């Protein structure tokens, strides 16, 4: 019997529980005046979405994502938009309204937010159409 030395043990993923205290802590990060602290907050929000597929529609995380989508910092908005674009989170009706606002107001200089928002809205409407067909 030869033992495969390269065989890896199955990885166990640690999933951080979404306690009220933890959600409030994330919200405090996103409310901080320092954009670097807010950046840490949105990175953590995206990580919580990514670590568990069942969190894609989590109302608490979605509310925090929506907050980040409206941040004055282009970097924070971009991270929130990217989380949606990559399908880590689904968003809700408020997310759609915020995306439509981003699409029309074009807050950033080069228009990337607007393009990304348009792309996400298109993807969201396509997935809605799939639900209706089923």
C-alpha positions in Angstrom: 0.0 0.0 0.0 1.5 3.3 -1.0 0.2 6.4 0.8 -0.1 9.5 -1.3 1.9 12.0 0.5 0.4 14.8 -1.6 -3.2 14.0 -0.6 -4.6 17.0 1.2 -6.9 16.8 4.2 -10.2 18.3 3.4 -10.2 22.0 4.4 -12.5 23.1 7.1 -13.8 26.5 6.7 -14.4 28.8 9.7 -17.6 30.7 9.3 -17.9 33.7 11.5 -21.3 33.9 13.2 -23.4 37.0 12.4 -24.2 38.1 15.9 -26.0 41.4 16.5 -22.7 42.6 18.2 -20.7 41.7 15.1 -23.1 43.3 12.7 -23.1 46.5 14.8 -19.3 46.4 14.8 -19.3 46.2 11.0 -21.8 49.1 10.9 -19.5 51.2 13.1 -16.6 50.5 10.8 -18.7 51.7 7.8 -19.8 54.8 9.8 -16.2 55.8 10.7 -14.9 59.1 9.4 -11.6 57.5 8.3 -12.0 55.9 4.9 -9.4 53.3 5.7 -11.5 52.0 8.5 -14.6 52.0 6.3 -12.5 50.1 3.7 -11.8 47.4 6.4 -15.5 47.3 7.1 -16.6 46.6 3.5 -13.8 44.1 3.0 -15.2 42.2 6.1 -18.8 42.5 4.8 -17.8 40.9 1.4 -15.8 38.2 3.3 -18.9 37.3 5.3 -20.9 37.0 2.1 -18.2 34.9 0.5 -17.7 32.4 3.3 -21.2 31.0 3.2 -23.4 30.6 0.1 -26.6 30.9 2.2 -25.7 34.5 3.1 -26.3 35.9 -0.4 -29.6 37.3 0.7 -28.8 38.0 4.4 -30.7 41.2 5.3 -28.1 42.5 7.8 -25.2 42.1 5.4 -27.2 43.4 2.5 -28.0 46.6 4.5 -24.3 47.1 5.2 -23.5 46.5 1.5 -26.2 49.1 0.6 -24.5 51.6 3.0 -21.1 51.0 1.3 -22.6 51.5 -2.2 -23.5 55.0 -1.1 -20.1 55.8 0.5 -18.3 59.0 -0.6 -15.1 57.0 -1.3 -14.9 55.5 -4.8 -12.8 52.6 -3.5 -15.4 51.6 -1.0 -18.2 51.9 -3.6 -16.1 49.9 -6.1 -15.6 47.0 -3.6 -19.3 46.9 -2.8 -20.1 47.0 -6.6 -17.6 44.2 -7.2 -19.2 42.0 -4.5 -22.4 42.3 -6.4 -20.9 41.8 -9.8 -19.0 38.6 -8.7 -22.3 37.2 -7.3 -21.2 37.0 -3.6 -24.4 38.8 -2.7 -27.8 39.3 -4.4 -28.9 42.6 -3.0 -32.5 43.7 -2.5 -35.0 46.3 -3.8 -33.0 49.1 -2.1 -29.8 47.8 -3.8 -31.5 48.1 -7.1 -32.6 51.7 -6.4 -29.1 52.6 -5.3 -27.6 51.0 -8.4 -30.1 53.0 -10.6 -29.0 56.1 -8.8 -25.3 55.3 -9.3 -26.1 54.6 -13.0 -27.7 58.0 -13.5 -25.6 60.3 -11.3 -22.2 59.0 -12.3 -20.4 60.2 -9.2 -16.9 59.1 -10.1 -14.9 61.0 -12.7 -14.2 58.2 -15.2 -17.7 56.7 -15.1 -16.6 53.2 -14.0 -19.3 53.1 -11.2 -22.0 53.9 -13.7 -20.8 51.1 -16.1 -20.5 48.6 -13.3 -23.9 49.5 -11.9 -25.4 49.1 -15.3 -23.8 45.7 -15.7 -25.0 44.5 -12.3 -28.6 45.7 -13.0 -28.6 43.8 -16.3 -27.3 40.6 -14.5 -30.0 41.0 -11.8 -32.8 41.5 -14.3 -31.6 38.4 -16.2 -31.7 36.3 -13.1 -35.2 37.6 -12.3 -36.3 36.6 -15.8 -35.0 33.1 -15.2 -37.1 32.8 -12.0 -40.2 33.8 -13.9 -39.6 31.2 -16.7 -39.2 28.3 -14.2 
